[in-house]
């Protein structure tokens, strides 16, 4: 699970790099993410913390895939992925915020397209 979550997350980071540069905003704290992945990897070898780490890695994988799918296709993610908890790890919160930001950008672009169509039928 660790390897899959890491791959999906790294693919996502590569994909959003241009957008972050264009908007001059870093959506994902990469230093914090690298440290957190190291922590999760350690947790997997501790029986008391492994179940929670496995769950978080699953959430990171699902959110990373959802962001990339939405960016590629515009297909909205499952509702459960957009709803978080105040107890979510920082990285999971950042991924949810990124997903929300992309959805907001898509809605705003759609509004602009409709406005242009109104004025230039």
ABEGO torsion letter per residue (X at the ends): XAAAAAAAAAAAAAAAAAAAAAAGBBABBAAAAAAAAAAAAAAAABAAAAAAAAAAAAAAAAAAAAAAAAAAAGBBBBAAAABBBAABBAAAAAAAAAAAAAAAAAAAAAAAAAAAAAABX
